[in-house]
Amino acid sequence: MTRFAKYALVFLALLLVATAAQGCTGQIVDAVSGTPLAGALVTRGKDVLTTGADGRYAFPGSCATVAARAIGYRRAAVMPPDGESAPTMRLTAIRPKALYLSFWGIGHQGLREAALELIEHTELNALVIDVKGDLGGVPYPTTVAMAESIGARKITTVGDIGKLIAQLKAKNIYLIARIVVFKDAPLANAHPEWAVKTAAGALFHDREALAWIDPSRQEAWNYSLDLAVEAARLGFDEIQFDYVRFPDSPGLAFSVANTEENRVAAISNFLTTARSRLLPYNVFLSADIFGYVFWNTNDTFIGQKLDVLASRLDYLAPMLYPSGFKFGIPGYTNPVANPNEIVFLTLKHGLERSGISPLRLRPWIQGFRDYAFDHRAFGGPEIRSQIEATEKIGTNGWMLWNPRNAYTADGLGKK
């Protein structure tokens, strides 16, 4: 071997060592300002890192697809050339302002098109869509076999969910998959050994005559988690768990003692497992929580405790419907007459207690007639009043709930 060849081999070896030492590196920045984003979550398959103050990250080994997300931003991904550093990822800021479309609403052409019309002409930019609804139904043909076996697929309202998501993404709509977790009558009826029981040992049914899953039964978790993973693969930006709690009825029997410690542990462990399962898919994780959780220091007897939830979720979605505050809040005994104060003060109190950024909050606000006090309509003025409260706090947008999916432009800002 010539001296030149030896030098070439040494140089090549040093180059390979340097490349391996460098690994897969990159930077996450704001798309508009170019400011580095500290604390962004970066994933490479199941590997995960958090960016430093300079927005940079470094994985050992070569690059594959690298994805990133940050609170208050849209997620993004890049596929760098093999073995090279990833291009700078520029994340676009967004504050989702969403309408809810139910199991029926997403499949109803009239309701869906009306919602899309509002998104086109108002400040709206997001949809919350039922992937598993209040009655336990899954509206589209799913690859999760248990949905079929337990009777959750008796009705199809969306024939081609992939095609629909592609159409919505083409309109740049932020998509949130709502999954009702423990209020699941089809699963509880099919597997009564996993269900909540009465003190006498019978299957528990709530005020809507629906059976529930015992949140402590970990073997029942995979069904909802499998649907969540499928939703992430389909292209939803965020997975939102609803009814991720114990039923709020007294005298029930569970697989473990009905103590605050056990309730909080069950909900906490479910969310921890969900976060782990969803990590490779670069989706945000959120959960709907009782509004009073922001006021109560206990778990509100349902397993939801503010500090625990905040440590396991990207976004908290408190349900701040004034009609739901049947006991009022300090200084306001008639919530429906004071929608702005209910929303503002509840969010403010929650922030003071938790110390998290207001961008971690995206509340549900009321877009339906009151059912608990004087049955007043919640129209444009009431909706705008609630929106203004969220804006004053600086939340990560808001979500408007109407169970009938009947929405108008009243109270909404224009594009």
N, C-alpha and C positions, 0 to 999 in steps of 0.2 A: 504494500500500500504506500502511495506517495505521501510526502509531507503535507501537500495541499489537501489530499483526501482525508488525512487524519484531522487537519484543522477544520475541514468542512463538517466532519462527523461531530467534533467537539462543539462547534457552533450550533449545529442542529440540536444536539442534546441540551445545550444551554437554553435555546429558544423554546424547546418543549417544556423544560422545567419552568421557565418564566411564564409561559402561557398557562400551565397548570396552576402555578402559584396565583396568577391573576384571577383565574376562574371566570365565572359569569358575572359581569359587573354592569351597572347601569345607573340611571338617575331618573327620578320621578319629579316632574315640575308642573306648575299651573300652566294651562294651555294659553292663557291670555298674557299673564305677566312674566312667565318664565321663572317665577319664584320657586325654589326647591320646596318640596312638600315633605316635611318631617312627619314621621309616624304613619306613613302610608304602608299598607300591608301588601307585600310582594310574594307571589307564589310561583313555584316551578314544580309542577306536579304536586306532590305531597310536602315538598319543602316550603317553608315559609320564613320570611324575614320581615323586619320593620325598618324602614328607612331612617337614617340618622338626620341630624340637623341640616345637612347639606343635600338631603333628598336621595342619597346614594345607598346602594346595596351591593353585596358581593356574595354570590353562592360559590361554593367550591365546585370544581369540575366544569364541564362544558355547558353551554347554553342550550336549552330547548325552548319551548314556548314559555314566555314569562308574562304573567298577568299581574295587574295591580289595581288596588282600590283604596280610596281614602274618604273619610267622612266629609260629606258635602260635595262629592264629585261623582261623575259617572265612572264606571270601571273601564279598563282598557287592557289590551294584550298585544304582544308583539312576538314574532317568530324570527329570532336572529339567525344569521348564517351559522352553521355548525361550528362550535368552538370559538366563536367571536363574541365580543361584548355586545350587549343588547343596545339598540338605539334608545335615545332618550324618550321616555314616555310622557306625553303631555295629557294630563287629565282635565276634563272640562267640568267646571262647577255647575251644579244643578241643585235646585230646591224643589223636589217633587210636589206638585199640587194635583191631587188625584181625585177621581171619581171611583166609586165602588160599583162593579158589575158582578152580580150574583151568578150562581149555577145556571139560573134561567136567563138572566140579563145578558150574559156574554154570548149566549146562543140565539137570542132574539134579535133579528136583523134590525127591527125598528129601534129598539132600545140601544143597541150597539152603535148604530149609525148616528143616532141623536147624540150619544156621548162623544163620538168622534167629531161631530160638527161643532160641539162646544169646545173641544180641545183645539180645533182649528182656529176658532175666532176669539177665544178668551185666554186668560192666563193659565189655564189648565195645561198640564204636560205629562200626565201620568194616569195609569189605571191600576186599580187593585182588582184582581180577577180570582174568582173561586176556582181552586184546583181540587179542593175537597170542601164541600159546602156544609151548611148548618145541619142538614139532614143526613150528612155522610156520603152524599153522592159525588162521584167523579164525573165531570161532564163530557169527557172525551175518551176515545179508545186508548187505554193506558197499557204499558208493558208490565205494570205491577200486577202480578197474577192474583193477589189476594183481593183486589177490588172486585174482580169478577166472581170469585168464589163466595164472597160474603154478601153479594147482592148490591154492591155500590155502583154497578154499571148497568142498572136496569133501563136507564134513560140516557140517551145521548143528545146533548144540546150543541156540541161542537164536533163536527165530523172529522175535521183535520186541524188539530191544534198547532202542528208545526207550520202549516200554511198561514193560519191566522196570526201567529206570533211574528212570522216574517213580514206580513202586511203591516202590523202595528209597529214593528221596529223600523220599517221603511219610512214611517211617519215620525220617527225619532221620539216615540213615546216610551217613557220609563215604565217598565212592567214589574208589578209586584204580585207574586203568587200567594194568595191567602189559603192557608191550610188549617181547617178546624181540627184540633188534635183530639182532646179527650172527650168532648161531647160527640160521640160517634155511635149512633144506634145500630147501624149494620154490623159493625165490628163487635159491639157488646152483645148483640143478640146471637151472633155466630159463635162467639167465644165467651159465654157467661162466666167462665172461670177467671176472666180478666176484668170483669165488670164490677162497678160499684154496687154494693148490696144495701138493703135496709137492715135495721137492727135485727129483724126477724129472719134475715137470710134470703129474702126475695130480691129479685132484680130491681134496682132503683130506677124510677122514672121521674124526670123533672116536670116542671109546670107545663112543658110542651109535650109531655108523654114520651120523652126521648131518654134512652138509656145512655150511660156514660162508662168510659173505661177508667179503671183505677190507675191514676198516674204513677203509682209505685210499682206497677206490674211492667217491668222492663221488657219482658217478652212481647208486649203489645206495642212497643215504641217503633219497631222496624217498619211497620206498615206506613205510618205517617212520614217517617224518615225516607223511605224508599220513594214515596211520592215527591218529597222535597228534592231529592237528588234528580229525579226525572225532570222536575220543573226547571232545575238549574241547567241540566243538559239541553232542555228545549230552548233556553235563551232568556228566561226571566232574569231580571237584574237583581231581584231581592226576593227572599223567602220570608213570608210573614206568618207566624203561627198565631192562631186565635184559639180561645178556650184552652190555653196552656196553663191550666189551673185545676184545682179541685172544685166540685160543685159547691155552691153556697147554701146548702140545705143542712139542717142539723140532724143528728141521730143516725148517721150513716156508718156503714162498716167497710173497712178497707183491709188490704192485706197486711198492713202494718198499723201500729197504734196511731190514732188520729191526733198527733201532736204537731205543734208548729214546727219543731225541728224536723220531723219526718216529712211534713208537707213541703217545706222549703227545700229539703234535700232532694225530693223527687223531681220538683220542677227544675231545680238547678242542674241536676244530673242529666235530665232530658235535654236541656239546652246545651250543656257541655258536649253531650254526645252528638247533637245536631251540628254544632259548630265543627266538630272533628270530621263528621261525614261530609260536610259541604265544603270544607277547606279547599280541596283541589279545583273547585268550580268557580272560584273568584266571585261569589255572590254575597251580597249583604244579607245579614240576618236581623230580623226584627220580631217583635211580639206585641200583641194587643194586651193591654193591662187595664185593670179597673182604675178609674180616676181617683178613687179614694186611697189607692196605694201611695199616691204622692203625699197624702196627709198622714196616713196611719204609720206608726212605728212598728206595728206587728205585721203579720203576713195577711191581714184582712181575712183570716181564717180560710184562705184559698191557696196558700203556698206562694203568693206573690209578695216579695219583699224588695223594696226599691234598690238597695245597694247590691243585692245579689243579682238582680236582673241586669243592672247597669254594667256589671262586670262580665256578662256573658253575651251581650247583644251589641250589635252595631247601632241600632236605632230602637228607641223606646216609643211605643205608639199608645199613649194613654187615651182612653175613651172619655172625652170631656163633654159628652152630651149633657147639657144642663138638665134635661129630663131625668138623667140617671143619678143626679145628686139629690136623692130623696130627703137627706138630712141637712141639705144646704152646706155652706162652708162658713167659717167664722166671719160674721158681719153681714152675711147674705142668706136669709132664710127662704127666699123665693128665687131659686136658681133661674127659672125660665124668664124672669123679668130682668135678669142681669147676666146675659150670656157672655158679654165681654169680660166682666169681672170673674166669672167662674173659670173661664179659660186662662185668663192672664194670671190670676192669683194662684191657681193650681200649678201651672207651669213654673211660676216664680218660686213657690214653696218647694217644689221638687228639685229645682236647680240648687237652691240654698242647702237642701239636705244632702244631695248627692255630690255636688261639686263638679258635675260633668259639664261639658260644653252644651249650649242650647242647640247646636247643630246635631246633637245626638237625639233630639226630640222631634217627632213628627206626629202630632196628635190627630185623632179623629174628632171631627166637629159635626154638629147636628144639622141635618138637612131634611128633617121629617117633623110632622106635627107632634106636639107634646102629648104624652100619654099619661103623665103622672100628676100634673097639677091642674091647669085650667084649660088644657087641650088647645092652646093657641097654635096657630100655624107658624112655622119657622121659614119665613121667606127671605127676600133679599136683604132687608135691614138686619135681621138676626144673623144671617150667614156672614154678611160683611163685618158685623161687630165681632164675631168670633175670629175671622181671618185677621182683622186688625190687631187683636190680642196676640195672635201667634207672631205677627210681624214685629210687634213691639218687643217681644221676648227674643226674637231672632232665631226661631226654630228652623229645622230643615223641611220647610213646607208644611203641608197639612193634607188631610184626606176627608172628603165629604161623604157622609153615610146617609143613604136613603134606601131602606130595604126593598122598596118597589123599583128602584133604579130610575125614578122619575125626577129628572134634573132640568133646570132652566138656567139661563144666563144671569138671572137676578142675583145680585150681590157679588158677582164675579167681575174681576177686572178684565179689560180687553187686552188683546195681544199688542 
